[in-house]
């Protein structure tokens, strides 16, 4: 597992986009992001994006909510980035 922990505006997304070019085309990739920023060019990419709550307070989807889906897809290897606590 790789982890990038740097200050904002330190090109973490750019670095991950570049490194993703080394992932073989036949690998399955699952991304979970607060805001979809990664630009992965592989064919087998599943993108999950968090969502803030509606005006009435319902409909929120957090990174934690995607845990079971992540486990079900069991990507190997995997790379973890920044996870903010809300």
Secondary structure, 3 states (H helix, E strand, C coil): CEECCCCCCCCHHHHHHHHHCCCCCCCCEEEEECCCCCCCCCCCEEEEECECCCCCCCCCECCHHHHHHHHHHCCCCCEECCCCCC
